[in-house]
Amino acid sequence: MEENEKPIKGLLREATLILLGTLTVMIGSPISPGLSKITDHFDGIIGNAEFLTKFSLTVPAITFALSAFIIGFLIDKWGRKPILISSVILYVVAGSMGFYIDNLYIIIVSRAFLGIAAAGNMNTILTLIGDYYQGKKRERVLGFQVATGAIASVVLALIGGALFDIQWNYPYLVYLLPAILLPTTIFILYEPKKQEMGDESDKEAKLLIDETEDTENSCSVEGLSTKWIIAICYFSIFALMFFFYIGPSQISYHIDDLGLGLSSFKVGIIMAAVMIAAALIGALYNQFKKFLNFHIISLLGFGLLGVGFLILSFAKTFAIFLVAALIGGFGFGFLLPNFSLYLVSNTTAKNRGKVVSGYNTMWYIGESLSPIVFQPIILVTSYSTVFLIGSIGFFILLIIPITLLILHYTKKNLKSMQSEKV
């Protein structure tokens, strides 16, 4: 970061990065509460209105996954700011198109571009956080980004629901909000110089070595190459979203299938509880990181999600569903900043854009595949069984942090023994 800059400028930069990070959760939150009203509007005008409406919600995830990796190469080749500014402008235009255009097919195309814009935005934001900050500061910014995104998903869903009560197309106005951040994006965020990025890579590599030697709670793992670390993060985020997305995609159907007679408002509270719990943990992530290393936090995250989904598979009352949602939300809040921090802390500025884009691609592939894979299983079993499968999946994923923890302490003890001999 530039030296001797005014504190207000640093705060504006940090706030801009954190708020831009919420654009990903904005993809579906404003319109998801009232998809049926969009269907009702176009029903009779076009065929398969219900299917096309649901597809309009999911198409951004598909284009996000398809475009993210290409965007990563462009970020490293063309620079961070050109991609970010273009992405924010495209996001505003494509996202708000549904307000101006009374054509579902055009809305679907515009939402496809929305996914591309979100990919450009999210990949660049994570890359810039890795470029601008190090150590505890990086942990804090990533933690607050998760917290802000979780809160935004709840607030935007409520705003979207209220706007649907006025008119079916009013929620699309929410996508104009990122335009407020364009001035600070253009004038406050700065482009890391390519010449400095080479020096920064050497500094970061040295920092990783120092952290491994001196810090118990570092993000480095002795004996693991960068390629292995990237592979671990990619697989972990894919598996996390693959199993986690059982919740948002199936929970309301699960509750209806049980015949509990819960109102839509109570179901909304259950879903909101997940994100509120995740927001709380995200805001406190850098405090947990002072006492716990990456592997132990991963253990906590997967373990809590496993317990939460296990309870969901047997829950029969609103109170039990709420408890399960909170437990799972705490686990989700631990894992999101943990893996992104682990990734950006073990990559250098020169290739960070490509690496981060791959991470986000795996995120959305996992999220997109989840309902496709589990729907046939639901048809032959039950919603309870699918949540039980999710629980088992999270418990199996505990193998990853347990293995890394064993490797971490084994290498550390061997190094300590060698030092004593010398």
N, C-alpha and C positions, 0 to 999 in steps of 0.2 A: 504494500500500500504506500501511497505517496507520503513522504515525510512532511512534518510540520503543517499538515492540513488542519483546517478548523474542525473542532469536534462535531459541529452541526452537519458538516458535509459528510463526515464518516457515518453519522446516525442516519442521514438521508439515504446514503448508499446502502446501508444495512437494511433499512426499512423497505427500500425499493426491491432488493433481492428477495426478501422474505415475502412481500406482498405479491410479487410476480410469481413466486412459487405456488400461489393458490390458484393460478389459472388452470392447472391440471384438474383440480377437483371441481372447478366451475364448468367443466365440459358437460356433465350430466346433472349436477345438483339443481339448477334452476328449473329444468323442465321435467325431471323425473316424477315430481309429485302429481303432475296433471297430464300424464300421457293419454289417459282415457279421454280427456277433453279435446286433445288434438285429433284423436281418432274420431270422436263424435263430429268434429267440424268437417273432416274430409270424407266421412262415411257417406256413401251415396254419390259422391263426386268421382271417386276413383275406387277401383277394386282393391281388395286386400289392404284396406286402410289400417287395420290393427297391426298387421305384420310390418308394414312399411313404417308406421310410427315407432314401433319397438326397434326396428332396424336403424332408424335415425338416431336413436339413443346410443347404439353400440358401434355404428360405423366410425366415429372418431377414434375409438380404441384400435380398430383395424388399421386405419391410415397412420395412426401414431406408430404402431409397431412396424409397419412397412417402411416408413420414411425415417425413423429415428437414426438408424445406422448411417444412412447416406448423409444426413444432416451433421452427424458427428465428424465426418471427414471434412465437410464444408466449414465447420467451426474452426478446425485446426488449420485449414488452408486459407480461408478468407478472413478469419478473425471472429471474435465473439460478438462485438456490438452490431455489425451489419446484420448478422443472422437474428440477433435478439430484437432489434428495432423492427425489422421486416416481419418477424413472427408476431409481435404485439399488434402491429397494424393489421396483418392478415386475420388475427384472432378477433379483433373488434369488428372488422367488416364481415367475415364469414359467420361469426357467432350471432350477430344481430340481424342477419338476412331474413330469418324467420318472421321478424316483425313487419318487414316491408313486402315480402313476397307471399302470396296466397297460393302456393304451389308446392305440394309435398315432395315432389321429385327434385325440384330445385333446392328445397331445404335440405334434403339428404345430401346432395352434392356439396352444398355450402358447409354442412357439418363434416364432410370428408376433408375439406380444406381446413376446418377447425382443428381436426386431429393433427394435421401436418403442422399447423401453427403452434399447437400445444407441444408437439415434439421439439420444434425449434426453440421454444421458450424454455422448457424444462431442462433440456440438455445444456443449453447455454448458461442457465442459472446455476446449476450444479457445478459446471466447469468454472464459472467466475468465482463461486464461493471457494473452490479449491485454489484458484489463482490468488485471490485477495487475502485469504486468511490462513492461519496455521494454528496448530495446537488447540488450546482451550477456546480461543475465539472462534475457530472453525466449528468446534463441537457445539458452542452456544448458538451460532447462527443456524446450523443444520437442525438443532433441536427446536428452536423457535419456528423454523420453517414448517416442520411437521405439526407443531402445535397450532400455528396459524391456519394451515391448510385444513386441519381437522375441524377447527371452530368454523371456518368459512363454509365447509360443506354443510354444516348444520344450519347456519344462518341463511345461506343462499337457498337451501331447500325450503325454509320457512317463507322467505321473500317470494320465491317462485310460486309456492302454493297460494300466497295471498294475491299475487298478480293474475293467476289463473282464474280467480274468482271474479276478476274484472273482465278479462277477455283472453281467449285461448292463446293469442300471439304476444301478449304483454311480457311474459317472462323472458322473451328473447332480448328485451331491452337491457337486461342485466349484463349482457356481453359487451355493452358499451363502457362499462366501468373501468376496464384496464386502460382506456384512453387517458385517464387521469394520471397514470404513471409514466406516460410518454415523455413529459418534460424532464423528469429526474433520470429516466432511462437514457435520454440523449445527452444531458448536460452533467449529470453527477457520476454515472458509471463511466469508467475509463477502460480503454483497450490496452491490455498488457502488451508491451513492446516485444516483438519477436526476439530481438537481441537479448533482452532481459530474461525472456523465458528460458533461454539456454542456460544462463547463469542460475536462474531459479531452480531449474531441474537439478543442478549439482547441489544447490543448497538443500533442497528437499530430500535428495538422496542421503546427504550427510545427516540431516535431521532424523530420518528414519533409522539410521544406524545408531545415532545417539539415544533415541527413544528406546530402541531395543535393548541397549546396554544399561540404561539408567532408569527407565520408567517401568514400573510393574504393570501399569494400566495402559501401555502404549497400544497402538494399532498394528504393530509389526509382529511377524511370526518368524522366528529364527528357523532357517532351513527351508522356508517356502519361497519359491521364485515368484516374481510379479505375475507371471502367467497363471500360476496355481491360485494366487489370491484373487485374480480377476475371475477365474473359473468358479471359485467357491462363491463369490458374490453373485455372479450371474445365475448359477443354479439355485442359490438360496432365495433370491428375490423372485425367481420364476415359481419355485415351489411354494413360497409364502403366499403369493397372490393367487396361485392356482387353488390352494385349499382355503385361503381366507375369503375368497370371493363367493364361496358357498353361502356365506352369511348374507351379504346384501342381496344376492340374486335369488335366494330360496327362503329366507326367514319368514316373510309374510305368508307364503304358500304353506310353509310348515305349520304356522300358527292356525291358519284356516283349516288345514287338514286335521288338526287335533280337535277342532270344533270348540275352541275356548271362548269364542264370541268376543274377542278383544276388538275394541274400536280401532280405526285407522290411526287415531291420535296416539293411542297406547303403543301401537306397533312402531309409530314414528319415534316415540320416546325410547323404545328399546334400541332402535337403530342409531338414534342420536347419542345414547349412552356410550356406545362403542367409540365414537369419535371424540366425545368429551373426555373419556378416560385416556385415549391416545394423546389428546392435546395436553392433558396434565403431565403425562410422562415425558412428552416431547419438550415441554417448557422446562422440565427439571433434569433433562438428560445430562447436561454438562455437570450437574451436581452428582448424579450417580456415577459418572465417568471418573470422578475423583477417587472413588473407592473400589470400583469394579472395572475389570478389563473387558475387552471386546467379547471374549469367549463366555464369560460368566453372564454378561448382559444378554447374549444370544441364548444361553440356557434358560434364563428367566423368560425371555420373549416367547420362545417356542413352547416352553413348559406351561406358561399361563394360557397361551392360545389352545394348547391341547386340553387343558382342564376346562376352559370356557366352552369349547365345542363339545366336550364330553357331557357337560351339564345341559347344553342345549339339546342334545340328542335324547335326554330323559326328562326335560322340563315339562311341567304340566300347568304351571301358574304364571301369571304376569310377574310376580316377585322373583321367581326363580329365573325366568328369562332375563330379567333386568340384571340380576347378579351375574349371570353367565356373560352377558354383554359387557359389563364393566370389567370382568376378569380378562376376557378376550381383548378388550380395548387396551388394557394396560400392557398386555403382551405385544400388541401391534405397535403401540407407542414406543416400546423399547427397541423393536427391530428396525423400523424405518430409518431413523437417524443413524443407527449402529452400522448397517450395511453400507449406506451412502458415505459415511465418514471413513469406514474401513477402506472403501474403494478409492476415494479421492486422496486419502492420506498415503496410499501405496502406489500412486501413479504420479508421473511428473507432468509439468505444464505442457510439454510438447505433444503428448498423446492423450491428454485428459479428455478432450472433446470426443474422440472416437470411443474411448473406454466407457465414459459416462453414457453415451448414446446406446451402446450395447446393453448396458444395465437397464436403461429405460425400455429398450425393446423387449427384453426378457420379462419385465414387469407387465407390459401390456399383452404379450403373448400368453402369459399365465392367466391374466384376468379374462382374456377373450376365450380361451379354451375351457375354462372352468364350467360355465353353464352348458357348453356343447357336450363335454364329456360326461357330466353328472346327470343330465336330463334323462338319458336312456336308463341309467342306474335307478333313478327315482321311479320310472315306469314299472320296473320289475321288482323293486323293493319298497322303500318308503323314504320320506324326508328325514325321519329320525335316523335311518341307516346311513344316509349321505353325511349327516353331521357327525355320526360316529366314525365314518371313514375319514372325515376331515381331522377329527381328534387323533386317530391312529397315525395319520400322515404327519401331524405336528410332532407327535412323540417320536416317530422314526427320524425326523429331521434333527432331533437332539443329538444324533450320532455325529453331526458335523461339529458343533462346538465342543463336544466331549473329546473328539479326536484331536482337535486343535489345542484344547487345553492340556491334554496329555503330552502332545508334541512340544508345547510351550514350556512346560515345567521340566520335561525330560532334557531338552536342550539347555535350559537354564542350569539345571543341576550338573550336567556334564561340564558345562563351561566353568561352573563354580569349583568343581573338583580339579579341573585342569589348572585353574588359577592357584589353588592351594598347593598343588604339586610344584608349581613354578616358584 
